[in-house]
């Protein structure tokens, strides 16, 4: 029952002008809902909201989806904070939204994360250096970011601090002007 409540709370935190989540009703199995993938035990393992024209924010109740390993929110109009309690996540794609807060340092504790795509949002401030110590990370996409120059200076003056396991680092579009 906690799964239904978490999913319905998530739905209520989102604006869905095209009714893409209309299948999300309490009288049907959540595993049949649009964008939801479940394992053989009916645990939600993936939410894929790519390009659904959603706006709003992520309900903190998403933390109750303890088996969630893939979260794709790309190509929407989502904003606000990203709940730090999504600890089992292996793929987190937040690209092309309007998330507009500082990067939560707690996200550096996502030890299972393999793909982290933050491309083209409105994050501000310093990306925590601890992101470089996410040992399972294989893909980090930061293009289009507005993180401060301190982030760039740390990594490019101390390249040994980059996690050896990061195979792809896109930072070509980081905005680095007007800081000092």
C-alpha positions as CSV (number, residue, x, y, z in Angstrom):
1,X,0.0,0.0,0.0
2,X,2.9,2.4,0.6
3,X,3.8,2.0,-3.0
4,X,0.4,3.2,-4.2
5,X,0.5,6.2,-1.8
6,X,4.0,7.2,-2.9
7,X,3.1,7.0,-6.6
8,X,-0.2,8.9,-6.1
9,X,1.6,11.5,-4.1
10,X,4.1,11.9,-6.9
11,X,1.3,12.2,-9.4
12,X,-0.4,14.9,-7.3
13,X,2.8,16.9,-7.2
14,X,2.9,17.0,-11.0
15,X,0.9,19.0,-13.5
16,X,0.0,16.8,-16.4
17,X,-1.7,18.9,-19.1
18,X,-1.7,16.2,-21.7
19,X,-3.2,13.6,-19.3
20,X,-0.2,11.2,-19.9
21,X,-0.6,9.8,-16.3
22,X,-4.4,9.3,-16.6
23,X,-3.9,5.5,-16.1
24,X,-2.6,6.2,-12.6
25,X,-5.8,5.3,-10.7
26,X,-6.0,3.5,-7.4
27,X,-8.3,0.7,-8.8
28,X,-5.7,-0.6,-11.2
29,X,-2.3,-2.3,-10.7
30,X,0.4,0.3,-10.4
31,X,2.6,-2.0,-12.6
32,X,0.3,-1.2,-15.6
33,X,0.5,2.6,-15.2
34,X,2.2,4.7,-17.8
35,X,5.9,5.1,-17.2
36,X,6.0,2.5,-14.4
37,X,8.1,-0.7,-14.6
38,X,7.9,-3.3,-11.9
39,X,9.9,-6.5,-11.2
40,X,8.3,-9.9,-10.7
41,X,7.3,-9.0,-7.1
42,X,5.4,-5.9,-8.2
43,X,8.1,-3.6,-6.8
44,X,8.5,-0.4,-8.8
45,X,12.0,-0.5,-10.3
46,X,11.8,2.3,-12.9
47,X,9.9,5.5,-13.6
48,X,10.2,6.9,-17.1
49,X,8.6,10.3,-17.7
50,X,10.7,11.2,-20.7
51,X,9.1,14.0,-22.7
52,X,5.6,13.8,-21.0
53,X,5.2,17.6,-20.8
54,X,5.0,17.4,-17.0
55,X,5.6,20.4,-14.6
56,X,5.7,20.7,-10.9
57,X,8.1,19.1,-8.4
58,X,9.0,15.7,-7.1
59,X,7.2,14.6,-4.1
60,X,9.5,13.5,-1.2
61,X,7.3,10.4,-1.0
62,X,9.3,9.1,-3.9
63,X,11.6,7.8,-1.1
64,X,9.1,5.1,-0.3
65,X,9.8,3.5,-3.7
66,X,12.7,1.6,-2.2
67,X,13.3,-0.6,-5.2
68,X,13.4,2.3,-7.6
69,X,16.7,2.0,-9.6
70,X,16.0,4.1,-12.7
71,X,14.4,7.5,-12.7
72,X,14.1,9.3,-16.0
73,X,12.5,12.7,-15.9
74,X,14.2,14.2,-19.0
75,X,12.5,16.7,-21.4
76,X,9.9,18.1,-19.0
77,X,9.4,21.3,-17.0
78,X,10.1,20.1,-13.5
79,X,11.6,22.3,-10.8
80,X,12.3,22.6,-7.1
81,X,14.4,20.3,-5.0
82,X,15.4,16.7,-5.8
83,X,14.6,14.5,-2.8
84,X,17.9,13.2,-1.5
85,X,16.3,10.0,-0.2
86,X,16.4,8.1,-3.5
87,X,19.2,5.9,-2.4
88,X,18.8,2.8,-4.6
89,X,19.0,4.8,-7.8
90,X,21.4,3.6,-10.5
91,X,20.3,5.8,-13.4
92,X,19.1,9.4,-12.7
93,X,18.3,11.5,-15.8
94,X,17.1,15.0,-15.0
95,X,18.2,16.6,-18.2
96,X,16.3,19.4,-19.9
97,X,14.1,20.5,-17.0
98,X,14.2,23.7,-14.9
99,X,15.5,22.3,-11.6
100,X,16.7,25.5,-10.0
101,X,18.3,25.0,-6.6
102,X,21.8,24.4,-5.4
103,X,22.9,20.8,-5.9
104,X,22.0,18.9,-2.7
105,X,25.2,17.6,-1.1
106,X,23.3,14.5,0.0
107,X,23.2,13.3,-3.6
108,X,26.9,12.6,-3.4
109,X,25.9,9.7,-1.2
110,X,24.1,7.9,-4.0
111,X,26.6,5.1,-4.0
112,X,24.7,2.9,-6.5
113,X,24.5,5.7,-9.1
114,X,26.0,4.7,-12.5
115,X,24.4,7.3,-14.8
116,X,23.9,10.9,-13.7
117,X,22.6,13.3,-16.3
118,X,22.0,16.9,-15.2
119,X,22.2,18.5,-18.6
120,X,20.5,21.8,-19.3
121,X,18.8,22.8,-16.0
122,X,19.2,25.9,-13.8
123,X,21.3,24.5,-10.9
124,X,23.4,27.2,-9.2
125,X,26.3,27.3,-6.8
126,X,29.0,24.8,-6.3
127,X,28.8,21.1,-7.4
128,X,30.0,19.2,-4.3
129,X,33.5,17.8,-4.8
130,X,32.3,14.6,-3.3
131,X,30.6,13.8,-6.6
132,X,34.0,12.7,-7.8
133,X,34.0,10.0,-5.2
134,X,30.9,8.2,-6.5
135,X,32.8,5.0,-7.3
136,X,30.1,3.3,-9.4
137,X,29.5,6.4,-11.6
138,X,30.2,5.7,-15.3
139,X,28.5,8.7,-16.9
140,X,28.2,12.2,-15.6
141,X,26.7,14.8,-17.9
142,X,27.0,18.4,-16.7
143,X,26.6,20.4,-19.9
144,X,24.5,23.5,-19.7
145,X,25.1,23.9,-15.9
146,X,25.5,27.1,-14.0
147,X,27.7,25.7,-11.3
148,X,30.4,28.1,-10.1
149,X,33.9,28.3,-11.3
150,X,35.1,26.7,-8.0
151,X,33.9,23.4,-9.3
152,X,35.9,23.7,-12.5
153,X,39.1,25.0,-10.7
154,X,39.1,22.1,-8.3
155,X,38.8,19.4,-10.9
156,X,41.1,20.9,-13.5
157,X,43.8,21.9,-11.1
158,X,43.7,18.5,-9.3
159,X,42.8,15.9,-12.0
160,X,43.9,13.1,-9.8
161,X,40.8,13.7,-7.7
162,X,38.4,12.6,-10.5
163,X,37.1,9.2,-9.8
164,X,38.9,6.7,-12.0
165,X,35.6,5.1,-12.9
166,X,34.1,8.1,-14.5
167,X,34.3,7.3,-18.2
168,X,32.4,10.3,-19.6
169,X,32.5,13.8,-18.3
170,X,30.6,16.4,-20.4
171,X,31.2,19.9,-19.1
172,X,31.5,21.9,-22.3
173,X,28.6,24.2,-21.5
174,X,29.2,25.0,-17.9
175,X,28.6,28.7,-17.4
176,X,31.8,30.1,-15.8
177,X,31.5,33.8,-16.1
178,X,30.3,36.6,-13.7
179,X,31.6,34.9,-10.6
180,X,34.2,37.3,-9.2
